[in-house]
Amino acid sequence: MHGGGFAIGLTPHPSDANTVFANIDVGGIYKSTNKGENWKSITQSIPLASQRNFQVRSMTIDPTNADNIYFLAGNAAFS
């Protein structure tokens, strides 16, 4: 659970050129702090009703507080 799939999008951090986020079709959101060389899940601890509901379709970083990330997850075909 929370792994595999493919990247749907990449979102750069607004003020740190080394940090980038990837939203994954079935794996949540991953973060790299070294320009994409290594990645770590930042959503793995979120409890899920179903793994099918964790397809991150889009995400954005709050322009006034980069510690806040907003994302849309789910799969209308299954949920």
Secondary structure, 3 states (H helix, E strand, C coil): CCCCCCEEEEEECCCCCCCEEEEECCCEEEEECCCCCCCEECCCCCCCCCHHHHCEEEEEECCCCCCCEEEEECCCCCC
